Amino acid sequence: MDIMELMRERHSVRQYLNKPIPEDIRNALNDCCRSLNAESGLNMQIIYDEPECFNSALARYGHFENANNYIALIGKKAPGLDERCGFFGEMLVLKAQELGLNTCWAALTHGKSKANIGRNEKEVIIISLGYGKTAGKERKSKSLSEVSDLRADSPEWYKRGIEAALMAPTAINQQKFSFSRNGSEVSAKAALFGPELKVDLGIVKCHFELAAGKENFSWK
């Protein structure tokens, strides 16, 4: 499936069927997680069949149901950790979507995870995972011109990248990011105020890069 189609089909899902994830799907997702950890230096962990994390008052407030599996995004405390978790966490989210699973980024609406957090490590955010009761709904979105300097004569790869960035999940659908281009050099920035802005920036940069093609540009 085309990466843009995969992004278009993926929506946040908080209510899941009480259905275990089969072994072959777990193996494929675990392989992807190991590969992304090796590439990023993160310690992302997938926790299966663990209903307690999303069985808290906060999770109920967030309307989670049967959220028995989740991805914990963990890494050594360092500058840029939140953005890295956003970028590589979304890679794992898109792999899950490709494997027929649904997901939801959850910043505060959960309890304590069962992940192993090492010394000098931080758990940045959690992503619920499973078979959704529905495929989720499309969200309202800003326009291309509201988040970028896209012009009629901009290259096609740049337009495709911005379109993909607008399909990225962001906290409370805030879409507080902006892109600008100077030749083949691209800059992506987050707003100054709002929740989880650095994680969101990593997610939107992931979408942009996958759609625009790494061979076409470099990050400023």
C-alpha positions as a Markdown table, in Angstrom:
| # | Residue | x | y | z |
|---|---|---|---|---|
| 1 | Met | 0.0 | 0.0 | 0.0 |
| 2 | Asp | 1.2 | 3.5 | -0.8 |
| 3 | Ile | 2.5 | 5.3 | 2.3 |
| 4 | Met | 0.0 | 8.2 | 1.8 |
| 5 | Glu | -2.9 | 5.8 | 1.7 |
| 6 | Leu | -1.7 | 4.2 | 4.9 |
| 7 | Met | -1.5 | 7.6 | 6.6 |
| 8 | Arg | -5.0 | 8.5 | 5.2 |
| 9 | Glu | -6.5 | 5.3 | 6.7 |
| 10 | Arg | -4.9 | 5.7 | 10.1 |
| 11 | His | -7.1 | 7.4 | 12.7 |
| 12 | Ser | -6.9 | 7.5 | 16.5 |
| 13 | Val | -8.9 | 4.7 | 18.1 |
| 14 | Arg | -9.6 | 4.4 | 21.9 |
| 15 | Gln | -12.1 | 1.6 | 22.0 |
| 16 | Tyr | -10.9 | -1.9 | 21.2 |
| 17 | Leu | -12.3 | -5.3 | 20.8 |
| 18 | Asn | -11.4 | -7.8 | 23.5 |
| 19 | Lys | -9.3 | -9.7 | 21.0 |
| 20 | Pro | -5.7 | -10.8 | 21.4 |
| 21 | Ile | -3.1 | -9.9 | 18.9 |
| 22 | Pro | -2.0 | -13.1 | 17.1 |
| 23 | Glu | 1.6 | -14.4 | 17.3 |
| 24 | Asp | 2.6 | -13.7 | 13.7 |
| 25 | Ile | 1.4 | -10.0 | 14.0 |
| 26 | Arg | 3.3 | -9.7 | 17.3 |
| 27 | Asn | 6.4 | -11.1 | 15.7 |
| 28 | Ala | 6.3 | -8.7 | 12.7 |
| 29 | Leu | 5.7 | -5.7 | 15.0 |
| 30 | Asn | 8.4 | -6.8 | 17.5 |
| 31 | Asp | 10.9 | -7.1 | 14.6 |
| 32 | Cys | 10.0 | -3.6 | 13.4 |
| 33 | Cys | 10.4 | -2.3 | 17.0 |
| 34 | Arg | 13.9 | -3.9 | 17.4 |
| 35 | Ser | 15.0 | -2.5 | 14.0 |
| 36 | Leu | 13.8 | 1.1 | 14.9 |
| 37 | Asn | 15.4 | 0.9 | 18.3 |
| 38 | Ala | 18.7 | 0.0 | 16.7 |
| 39 | Glu | 18.4 | 2.9 | 14.3 |
| 40 | Ser | 17.2 | 5.5 | 16.8 |
| 41 | Gly | 19.0 | 4.5 | 20.1 |
| 42 | Leu | 15.6 | 4.4 | 21.8 |
| 43 | Asn | 14.2 | 1.7 | 24.1 |
| 44 | Met | 10.7 | 1.4 | 22.7 |
| 45 | Gln | 8.8 | -1.5 | 24.2 |
| 46 | Ile | 5.6 | -3.3 | 23.2 |
| 47 | Ile | 3.6 | -4.6 | 26.1 |
| 48 | Tyr | 0.9 | -7.2 | 25.3 |
| 49 | Asp | -2.1 | -8.5 | 27.3 |
| 50 | Glu | -1.7 | -5.9 | 30.1 |
| 51 | Pro | -5.1 | -4.2 | 31.0 |
| 52 | Glu | -3.9 | -2.3 | 34.1 |
| 53 | Cys | -2.2 | 0.7 | 32.4 |
| 54 | Phe | -5.4 | 1.8 | 30.8 |
| 55 | Asn | -7.6 | 0.8 | 33.7 |
| 56 | Ser | -7.1 | 4.1 | 35.6 |
| 57 | Ala | -9.4 | 7.0 | 36.3 |
| 58 | Leu | -7.5 | 9.0 | 33.7 |
| 59 | Ala | -7.9 | 6.3 | 31.1 |
| 60 | Arg | -11.6 | 6.2 | 31.7 |
| 61 | Tyr | -11.7 | 9.9 | 31.4 |
| 62 | Gly | -10.0 | 9.5 | 28.1 |
| 63 | His | -12.7 | 7.0 | 27.1 |
| 64 | Phe | -10.3 | 4.1 | 26.6 |
| 65 | Glu | -11.9 | 0.6 | 26.4 |
| 66 | Asn | -10.2 | -2.8 | 26.2 |
| 67 | Ala | -6.8 | -1.1 | 25.7 |
| 68 | Asn | -4.8 | -4.2 | 26.7 |
| 69 | Asn | -1.7 | -3.6 | 24.6 |
| 70 | Tyr | 0.5 | -0.6 | 24.3 |
| 71 | Ile | 3.8 | 0.8 | 23.1 |
| 72 | Ala | 6.0 | 2.6 | 25.6 |
| 73 | Leu | 8.3 | 5.2 | 24.1 |
| 74 | Ile | 11.4 | 5.3 | 26.2 |
| 75 | Gly | 14.9 | 6.7 | 25.8 |
| 76 | Lys | 17.9 | 8.0 | 27.6 |
| 77 | Lys | 17.4 | 11.6 | 28.9 |
| 78 | Ala | 18.9 | 13.9 | 26.3 |
| 79 | Pro | 18.1 | 16.9 | 24.2 |
| 80 | Gly | 15.7 | 16.0 | 21.3 |
| 81 | Leu | 14.4 | 12.8 | 23.0 |
| 82 | Asp | 10.7 | 13.8 | 22.8 |
| 83 | Glu | 11.0 | 14.6 | 19.0 |
| 84 | Arg | 12.9 | 11.3 | 18.4 |
| 85 | Cys | 10.1 | 9.4 | 20.2 |
| 86 | Gly | 7.5 | 11.1 | 18.0 |
| 87 | Phe | 9.4 | 10.3 | 14.8 |
| 88 | Phe | 10.2 | 6.6 | 15.5 |
| 89 | Gly | 7.0 | 6.0 | 17.5 |
| 90 | Glu | 5.0 | 7.1 | 14.4 |
| 91 | Met | 7.0 | 4.7 | 12.2 |
| 92 | Leu | 5.9 | 1.9 | 14.5 |
| 93 | Val | 2.3 | 3.2 | 14.4 |
| 94 | Leu | 2.3 | 3.1 | 10.6 |
| 95 | Lys | 3.7 | -0.5 | 10.8 |
| 96 | Ala | 0.9 | -1.4 | 13.1 |
| 97 | Gln | -1.7 | 0.1 | 10.7 |
| 98 | Glu | -0.1 | -1.9 | 7.9 |
| 99 | Leu | -0.6 | -5.0 | 10.0 |
| 100 | Gly | -4.3 | -4.3 | 10.5 |
| 101 | Leu | -4.0 | -2.8 | 14.0 |
| 102 | Asn | -5.4 | 0.5 | 15.4 |
| 103 | Thr | -3.6 | 2.9 | 17.7 |
| 104 | Cys | -3.9 | 6.1 | 19.7 |
| 105 | Trp | -1.2 | 8.4 | 21.1 |
| 106 | Ala | -1.9 | 8.9 | 24.8 |
| 107 | Ala | 0.0 | 11.5 | 26.8 |
| 108 | Leu | -1.7 | 11.7 | 30.2 |
| 109 | Thr | -4.8 | 9.5 | 29.9 |
| 110 | His | -3.4 | 6.3 | 31.3 |
| 111 | Gly | -1.9 | 4.8 | 34.5 |
| 112 | Lys | 1.5 | 3.4 | 35.2 |
| 113 | Ser | 3.0 | 1.2 | 32.4 |
| 114 | Lys | 4.7 | -2.1 | 32.9 |
| 115 | Ala | 7.7 | -1.1 | 30.7 |
| 116 | Asn | 11.2 | -1.5 | 32.0 |
| 117 | Ile | 12.6 | 2.0 | 32.4 |
| 118 | Gly | 16.4 | 1.9 | 32.8 |
| 119 | Arg | 18.7 | 4.3 | 34.7 |
| 120 | Asn | 18.8 | 7.8 | 33.1 |
| 121 | Glu | 15.9 | 6.8 | 30.9 |
| 122 | Lys | 12.5 | 8.5 | 30.6 |
| 123 | Glu | 9.2 | 7.2 | 29.4 |
| 124 | Val | 8.0 | 10.0 | 27.1 |
| 125 | Ile | 4.6 | 8.8 | 26.0 |
| 126 | Ile | 2.5 | 5.7 | 25.4 |
| 127 | Ile | 0.5 | 4.5 | 22.4 |
| 128 | Ser | -2.5 | 2.2 | 22.8 |
| 129 | Leu | -2.7 | -0.7 | 20.4 |
| 130 | Gly | -5.2 | -3.3 | 19.3 |
| 131 | Tyr | -8.1 | -4.1 | 17.1 |
| 132 | Gly | -10.4 | -1.2 | 17.1 |
| 133 | Lys | -14.2 | -1.4 | 17.4 |
| 134 | Thr | -14.2 | 1.1 | 14.5 |
| 135 | Ala | -11.4 | 2.4 | 12.3 |
| 136 | Gly | -11.8 | 5.9 | 13.9 |
| 137 | Lys | -12.8 | 9.2 | 12.3 |
| 138 | Glu | -11.1 | 11.7 | 10.1 |
| 139 | Arg | -10.3 | 14.9 | 12.0 |
| 140 | Lys | -10.6 | 18.5 | 10.8 |
| 141 | Ser | -7.4 | 19.8 | 9.3 |
| 142 | Lys | -5.7 | 23.0 | 8.6 |
| 143 | Ser | -4.9 | 24.0 | 5.0 |
| 144 | Leu | -1.5 | 23.6 | 3.3 |
| 145 | Ser | -1.0 | 27.3 | 3.3 |
| 146 | Glu | -1.7 | 27.6 | 7.1 |
| 147 | Val | 1.3 | 25.3 | 8.0 |
| 148 | Ser | 3.8 | 26.0 | 5.2 |
| 149 | Asp | 5.2 | 28.4 | 2.6 |
| 150 | Leu | 3.9 | 26.2 | -0.2 |
| 151 | Arg | 3.6 | 28.0 | -3.5 |
| 152 | Ala | 2.2 | 27.1 | -7.0 |
| 153 | Asp | 5.8 | 26.6 | -8.2 |
| 154 | Ser | 6.9 | 24.4 | -5.2 |
| 155 | Pro | 8.3 | 21.0 | -6.2 |
| 156 | Glu | 5.8 | 18.1 | -6.1 |
| 157 | Trp | 7.8 | 16.3 | -3.3 |
| 158 | Tyr | 7.4 | 19.3 | -1.0 |
| 159 | Lys | 3.6 | 19.5 | -1.6 |
| 160 | Arg | 3.3 | 15.7 | -1.0 |
| 161 | Gly | 5.3 | 16.1 | 2.3 |
| 162 | Ile | 3.1 | 18.9 | 3.6 |
| 163 | Glu | 0.0 | 16.9 | 2.7 |
| 164 | Ala | 1.4 | 13.9 | 4.7 |
| 165 | Ala | 2.3 | 16.2 | 7.6 |
| 166 | Leu | -1.3 | 17.3 | 7.9 |
| 167 | Met | -2.4 | 13.7 | 8.2 |
| 168 | Ala | -0.2 | 13.2 | 11.2 |
| 169 | Pro | -1.7 | 12.8 | 14.6 |
| 170 | Thr | -1.1 | 15.7 | 17.0 |
| 171 | Ala | -2.1 | 16.3 | 20.6 |
| 172 | Ile | -5.8 | 17.5 | 20.7 |
| 173 | Asn | -5.5 | 17.9 | 17.0 |
| 174 | Gln | -3.6 | 21.1 | 17.5 |
| 175 | Gln | -1.4 | 21.0 | 14.3 |
| 176 | Lys | 0.9 | 23.6 | 15.8 |
| 177 | Phe | 3.7 | 23.2 | 13.3 |
| 178 | Ser | 5.1 | 25.0 | 10.3 |
| 179 | Phe | 7.3 | 24.1 | 7.4 |
| 180 | Ser | 9.5 | 26.3 | 5.2 |
| 181 | Arg | 11.8 | 25.5 | 2.3 |
| 182 | Asn | 15.0 | 27.0 | 0.8 |
| 183 | Gly | 15.8 | 25.0 | -2.3 |
| 184 | Ser | 16.2 | 21.4 | -1.1 |
| 185 | Glu | 16.6 | 22.4 | 2.6 |
| 186 | Val | 13.5 | 22.1 | 4.7 |
| 187 | Ser | 12.9 | 23.5 | 8.1 |
| 188 | Ala | 10.1 | 22.3 | 10.5 |
| 189 | Lys | 9.2 | 24.2 | 13.6 |
| 190 | Ala | 6.8 | 23.7 | 16.5 |
| 191 | Ala | 4.8 | 26.5 | 18.1 |
| 192 | Leu | 6.0 | 27.9 | 21.5 |
| 193 | Phe | 2.9 | 26.9 | 23.5 |
| 194 | Gly | 0.8 | 23.8 | 23.6 |
| 195 | Pro | 0.9 | 20.2 | 24.9 |
| 196 | Glu | 3.4 | 17.6 | 23.6 |
| 197 | Leu | 4.7 | 20.0 | 20.9 |
| 198 | Lys | 8.1 | 18.3 | 20.5 |
| 199 | Val | 6.6 | 14.8 | 20.2 |
| 200 | Asp | 4.1 | 16.2 | 17.6 |
| 201 | Leu | 7.0 | 17.7 | 15.7 |
| 202 | Gly | 8.7 | 14.3 | 15.5 |
| 203 | Ile | 5.5 | 12.7 | 14.3 |
| 204 | Val | 4.9 | 15.3 | 11.5 |
| 205 | Lys | 8.6 | 15.2 | 10.4 |
| 206 | Cys | 8.2 | 11.4 | 10.1 |
| 207 | His | 5.1 | 11.8 | 7.8 |
| 208 | Phe | 6.9 | 14.5 | 5.8 |
| 209 | Glu | 10.1 | 12.5 | 5.3 |
| 210 | Leu | 8.3 | 9.3 | 4.3 |
| 211 | Ala | 6.1 | 11.1 | 1.8 |
| 212 | Ala | 8.6 | 13.6 | 0.4 |
| 213 | Gly | 11.5 | 11.1 | 0.1 |
| 214 | Lys | 14.8 | 11.5 | 1.9 |
| 215 | Glu | 16.6 | 11.7 | -1.4 |
| 216 | Asn | 14.8 | 14.9 | -2.3 |
| 217 | Phe | 15.7 | 17.1 | 0.7 |
| 218 | Ser | 17.7 | 17.6 | 3.8 |
| 219 | Trp | 16.5 | 18.9 | 7.2 |
| 220 | Lys | 17.8 | 22.3 | 8.3 |
